[in-house]
Amino acid sequence: MAFSTVDQHMLSMAFGLGQQTEGKGKKHGCIIAKGNKVIAQGINQQLEEVKGMPEDRDDEFYASINAELVALAGAIGKANLSECTVYTSACPTWWDFKVLVALGVRRFAFYGQIASERTGYYAQKLSVEMMAIGQ
C-alpha cells in the first residue's frame, strides 16, 4: 500500500518528535493516530535512577522505555487500537511490536526496514501491515 499524505505527515511528526529525546539513547519518536487525529505520542525515555552510569558501560540504552510504549500508555482507553496506525521513526523492536499487536494494532508505518526476521514473519502471518519508507 502506498503512503498517503496523512501517513507522510504523521511519520514526519514522529521523526521530529524523536529529535526531542535527551541523553545518549537513540532519538526515537512514536505517534499513535486514528485517521488524521493524533491519539498519543511518545519519545524514548531514560529511567532517572540509572543516568550517569560509568563511561565504559552502555547501560543507558538498556535502561530506557521505548517511544512506542510511552505512546501506548497514553493511548489506552482513548481509541480502539485496531483502528489506529503506529508511526515510528524506526521499525519497532520485536518486543514493542508484539505488545502492540497483542493489544490490537494492525498497521505500522516507519522509516527504514523491518528490524528483525521474527517481526517480519509474524507481521505476515498475522496480517499486520508494515509500511516502511527510506529515510
Contacts in CASP RR format, 6 or more apart in sequence:
PFRMAT RR
TARGET T0000
AUTHOR 0000-0000-0000
METHOD contacts of the structure
MODEL  1
MAFSTVDQHMLSMAFGLGQQTEGKGKKHGCIIAKGNKVIAQGINQQLEEV
KGMPEDRDDEFYASINAELVALAGAIGKANLSECTVYTSACPTWWDFKVL
VALGVRRFAFYGQIASERTGYYAQKLSVEMMAIGQ
1 129 0 8 1.000
1 131 0 8 1.000
3 11 0 8 1.000
3 109 0 8 1.000
3 131 0 8 1.000
3 133 0 8 1.000
6 33 0 8 1.000
6 35 0 8 1.000
6 36 0 8 1.000
7 85 0 8 1.000
7 87 0 8 1.000
7 109 0 8 1.000
7 131 0 8 1.000
9 36 0 8 1.000
10 31 0 8 1.000
10 33 0 8 1.000
10 36 0 8 1.000
10 38 0 8 1.000
10 85 0 8 1.000
10 87 0 8 1.000
10 109 0 8 1.000
11 87 0 8 1.000
11 89 0 8 1.000
11 109 0 8 1.000
11 110 0 8 1.000
11 111 0 8 1.000
11 133 0 8 1.000
13 31 0 8 1.000
13 38 0 8 1.000
13 41 0 8 1.000
13 87 0 8 1.000
14 29 0 8 1.000
14 30 0 8 1.000
14 31 0 8 1.000
14 41 0 8 1.000
14 87 0 8 1.000
14 88 0 8 1.000
14 89 0 8 1.000
15 29 0 8 1.000
15 89 0 8 1.000
15 111 0 8 1.000
15 135 0 8 1.000
16 29 0 8 1.000
16 89 0 8 1.000
17 29 0 8 1.000
17 30 0 8 1.000
17 31 0 8 1.000
17 41 0 8 1.000
17 42 0 8 1.000
17 43 0 8 1.000
17 67 0 8 1.000
17 89 0 8 1.000
18 27 0 8 1.000
18 28 0 8 1.000
18 29 0 8 1.000
18 43 0 8 1.000
18 44 0 8 1.000
18 67 0 8 1.000
18 89 0 8 1.000
19 27 0 8 1.000
20 27 0 8 1.000
20 43 0 8 1.000
21 27 0 8 1.000
21 28 0 8 1.000
21 29 0 8 1.000
21 43 0 8 1.000
21 44 0 8 1.000
21 67 0 8 1.000
22 46 0 8 1.000
23 46 0 8 1.000
23 51 0 8 1.000
23 60 0 8 1.000
24 58 0 8 1.000
24 60 0 8 1.000
24 61 0 8 1.000
25 44 0 8 1.000
25 46 0 8 1.000
25 60 0 8 1.000
25 61 0 8 1.000
25 64 0 8 1.000
26 44 0 8 1.000
26 61 0 8 1.000
26 90 0 8 1.000
27 43 0 8 1.000
27 44 0 8 1.000
27 89 0 8 1.000
28 43 0 8 1.000
28 44 0 8 1.000
28 66 0 8 1.000
28 67 0 8 1.000
28 88 0 8 1.000
28 89 0 8 1.000
28 90 0 8 1.000
29 41 0 8 1.000
29 42 0 8 1.000
29 43 0 8 1.000
29 44 0 8 1.000
29 67 0 8 1.000
29 71 0 8 1.000
29 88 0 8 1.000
29 89 0 8 1.000
30 41 0 8 1.000
30 42 0 8 1.000
30 43 0 8 1.000
30 66 0 8 1.000
30 67 0 8 1.000
30 68 0 8 1.000
30 70 0 8 1.000
30 71 0 8 1.000
30 86 0 8 1.000
30 87 0 8 1.000
30 88 0 8 1.000
30 89 0 8 1.000
31 38 0 8 1.000
31 40 0 8 1.000
31 41 0 8 1.000
31 42 0 8 1.000
31 71 0 8 1.000
31 86 0 8 1.000
31 87 0 8 1.000
31 88 0 8 1.000
32 38 0 8 1.000
32 39 0 8 1.000
32 40 0 8 1.000
32 41 0 8 1.000
32 71 0 8 1.000
32 72 0 8 1.000
32 74 0 8 1.000
32 75 0 8 1.000
32 79 0 8 1.000
32 81 0 8 1.000
32 84 0 8 1.000
32 85 0 8 1.000
32 86 0 8 1.000
32 87 0 8 1.000
33 39 0 8 1.000
33 84 0 8 1.000
33 85 0 8 1.000
33 87 0 8 1.000
34 79 0 8 1.000
34 80 0 8 1.000
34 83 0 8 1.000
34 84 0 8 1.000
34 85 0 8 1.000
35 84 0 8 1.000
35 85 0 8 1.000
39 74 0 8 1.000
39 75 0 8 1.000
39 78 0 8 1.000
39 79 0 8 1.000
39 84 0 8 1.000
40 71 0 8 1.000
40 72 0 8 1.000
40 73 0 8 1.000
40 74 0 8 1.000
40 75 0 8 1.000
40 78 0 8 1.000
41 71 0 8 1.000
42 67 0 8 1.000
42 68 0 8 1.000
42 70 0 8 1.000
42 71 0 8 1.000
43 67 0 8 1.000
43 70 0 8 1.000
44 64 0 8 1.000
44 65 0 8 1.000
44 66 0 8 1.000
44 67 0 8 1.000
44 70 0 8 1.000
45 64 0 8 1.000
45 65 0 8 1.000
45 70 0 8 1.000
46 60 0 8 1.000
46 63 0 8 1.000
46 64 0 8 1.000
47 63 0 8 1.000
47 64 0 8 1.000
47 65 0 8 1.000
50 59 0 8 1.000
50 60 0 8 1.000
50 63 0 8 1.000
51 60 0 8 1.000
52 60 0 8 1.000
53 59 0 8 1.000
53 60 0 8 1.000
53 63 0 8 1.000
66 92 0 8 1.000
66 93 0 8 1.000
66 95 0 8 1.000
66 96 0 8 1.000
67 88 0 8 1.000
67 89 0 8 1.000
68 86 0 8 1.000
68 88 0 8 1.000
68 92 0 8 1.000
68 93 0 8 1.000
68 96 0 8 1.000
68 99 0 8 1.000
68 100 0 8 1.000
69 96 0 8 1.000
69 99 0 8 1.000
71 86 0 8 1.000
72 99 0 8 1.000
72 100 0 8 1.000
72 103 0 8 1.000
75 81 0 8 1.000
75 84 0 8 1.000
81 100 0 8 1.000
81 103 0 8 1.000
81 104 0 8 1.000
81 105 0 8 1.000
82 104 0 8 1.000
82 105 0 8 1.000
82 106 0 8 1.000
84 105 0 8 1.000
84 107 0 8 1.000
85 105 0 8 1.000
85 107 0 8 1.000
85 108 0 8 1.000
85 109 0 8 1.000
86 92 0 8 1.000
86 100 0 8 1.000
86 105 0 8 1.000
86 107 0 8 1.000
86 108 0 8 1.000
86 109 0 8 1.000
87 108 0 8 1.000
87 109 0 8 1.000
87 110 0 8 1.000
88 108 0 8 1.000
88 109 0 8 1.000
88 110 0 8 1.000
88 111 0 8 1.000
89 110 0 8 1.000
89 111 0 8 1.000
90 110 0 8 1.000
90 111 0 8 1.000
90 112 0 8 1.000
90 115 0 8 1.000
91 108 0 8 1.000
91 110 0 8 1.000
91 112 0 8 1.000
91 113 0 8 1.000
91 114 0 8 1.000
91 115 0 8 1.000
91 119 0 8 1.000
91 130 0 8 1.000
91 132 0 8 1.000
92 100 0 8 1.000
92 108 0 8 1.000
92 110 0 8 1.000
92 115 0 8 1.000
92 119 0 8 1.000
93 115 0 8 1.000
93 116 0 8 1.000
93 119 0 8 1.000
94 115 0 8 1.000
94 116 0 8 1.000
94 118 0 8 1.000
94 119 0 8 1.000
97 108 0 8 1.000
97 119 0 8 1.000
97 122 0 8 1.000
97 123 0 8 1.000
98 122 0 8 1.000
100 108 0 8 1.000
101 122 0 8 1.000
101 126 0 8 1.000
101 128 0 8 1.000
105 128 0 8 1.000
106 126 0 8 1.000
106 127 0 8 1.000
106 128 0 8 1.000
106 129 0 8 1.000
107 128 0 8 1.000
107 129 0 8 1.000
107 131 0 8 1.000
108 123 0 8 1.000
108 128 0 8 1.000
108 129 0 8 1.000
108 130 0 8 1.000
108 131 0 8 1.000
109 131 0 8 1.000
109 132 0 8 1.000
109 133 0 8 1.000
110 130 0 8 1.000
110 131 0 8 1.000
110 132 0 8 1.000
110 133 0 8 1.000
111 132 0 8 1.000
111 133 0 8 1.000
111 134 0 8 1.000
111 135 0 8 1.000
112 132 0 8 1.000
112 133 0 8 1.000
112 134 0 8 1.000
112 135 0 8 1.000
113 132 0 8 1.000
114 120 0 8 1.000
114 123 0 8 1.000
114 130 0 8 1.000
114 132 0 8 1.000
119 130 0 8 1.000
120 130 0 8 1.000
122 128 0 8 1.000
123 129 0 8 1.000
123 130 0 8 1.000
END
